[in-house]
Amino acid sequence: MRNYVLKRLLYLIPTLIGASMLIFFLYSLVPGNFVDSDPNLTTERKAELYALYGFDQPDIERYFIWIGNLLQGDLGYSLQFQRPVTEVLGNYIWSSFFVALASLILTWLIAVIIGVVSATKQYSFFDSFITIIVFAAMATPSFFLGLILIKFLAVDLGWFPAGGMITTGSNLTGWDYVKDVAEHMILPVLVLTMLGIGGLTRYFRTNMLEVIKQDFVRTARAKGLKERVVIYKHALRNALLPAITLFAFELPALFSGAIITEQIFNWPGIGAIYMQAFTVRDYPLLMGFTMFIALLTVISNLLADLLYGVADPRVRLK
Amino acid sequence: MAKEPILQINQLLTQFYSDGGKVNAVNNVSLEIREGQTVCLVGESGCGKSATAMSVMGLIDPSSGQVSNGEVLFEGQDLLKMKKGDLRRLRGKDFAMIFQEPMSSLNPVLTIGEQITESIIEHELLSKKEAKQRGLELINLVGIGRGEEIFSSYPHQLSGGMLQRIMIAIAISCNPRLLIADEPTTALDVTIQAQILDLLRNLKEERNMSMLLITHDLGVVAEVADYVIVMYAGKIIEQGPVVELFKNPKHPYTKGLLAAKPVINQRREKLYTIPGQVPNLIDLQPSCYFSERCEHCMSICTTKQPPMKQIRDSHDVACWLYEEEVSV
């Protein structure tokens, strides 16, 4: 087992090197950069800035400098913020993370429950009703869904704040601060959950329907086990297995932000920063962030394989 | 024949839904199994053998079919009229079932031990420790050594024959009085088949169980059955004690089945086959369902259903050939 993990970890190295090359050269081969986007600069000033940021070096050389810095945990220097990329990411990534985490937990919980119930009561009223609701939520664009929620729940009813992360001008600390942020989180989390729930519900419903038809479920019934035990112990465990892979892939998504939803709710998350960096060609920030997501993706891949082995005895390593 | 019937099925009608309408998979079937008796249900694929067994177990999937009529009396109680919970408490305890595919009939993510003990714990109110003790004894009883090791292994680590032994262990774990075995040896290779049949026969004798064995293998029937019921297109067409039926088959279909059985040391160019196919069960007109394939088919066979008639002591056949009052 330890050898296997070690081997898999070693495999990560070439993958990441490949990813870093792709990321770096894609961005550096794009014509134009941060300095070019300011038309008011004189030629001398431009040359000065080129030298300062290292844009005058050959691409290959710049790649190795970038890689060298990466290995020391330095993702580069954001031109737009004039601060290290790690610091910028650190400032914004957590606000995105908490929204994503809350909606992830909510989405999965609801999707599993609905999936199981509509599979065990296939073609019932509940099943059809939920199917329609779920598809409607999934098919509505996030900006529309967000605006509707703001209109009804925030403006008309005034239950939740319409946007932002904390009440403007407030100076809360401790629990009050947490409560304030949580209140602001509710609407964006709701939107993300409604968007994500559709596909996942259908996924669990299909998996469950598949498993319920299996011989071992019939055996469990023939043993005289309670229906609850048959469904939740025998069927659900098998239906959840393939979802482990899916779940591990959600890990990078936790940190990558939700561009549109964050914009609508004025949430200071990484998605908004990412978009902004594009418009001003803040490539170091983009490269650093993309590399970070690439790293998370390969790690979650490995995690998915290891977790699968824990959950499914058939692929467990001896 | 003083022994009481442990299972009595009266006029059972089980229907499955299909695009063309309802299909009578089990059509007016009546049979009984006495204490300690082994009854074999024989017939081609799709003749309603398994559907009969599933109806008894109450395991017909409600989305695909239903038991529409009849009685299933288990020790006098009608299982069809029983509350779901009460039926569940009997199922796996007083009557149990083993299935055709041992490979897929066990849950791949639970240990063998877990799967053996859970029904013991459910029905016998034993502690986990006592259940494990019982489980180990059962593994030993069905002829697998290394009990502890097997107990903690998963289904994919065992062979088909071992898994079927485990299925048997699960089925007999609460000392059922009736064991239904639905083609228990079909998926296994021949040498293992014989071992499993021996095991079933021994267990049945030791524990004085009754057994309903479903098979299409007449070799199996000859080896273990006391009484044989032949089904065709959802109906019973002939039944009788095993020796009598093998020596003196009456129904042309039974004769055909026996003729189609390969005999050792008799090499024939071609094995006998019954011509034609099982009729489509959807729109059957009142007739003998075998009439299309029957070499003795008479005019009445295509218009009227033959009644069950007793030929000899507990040997019944449903065929117009044996109705004297019919003029040919």
Interface residues (C-beta under 8 A of the other chain):
Chain A: Q122 Y123 Q214 D215 F216 R218 T219 A220 R221 A222 K223 G224 L225 K226 E227 V229 K233 H234 R237 N238 L241 A311 D312 P313 R314
Chain B: M57 L59 S63 R88 R89 L90 R91 G92 K93 A96 M97 F99 E101 S104 S105 L106 N107 P108 V109 L110 T111 E118 S119 E122 H123 Y154 H156 M167 I170
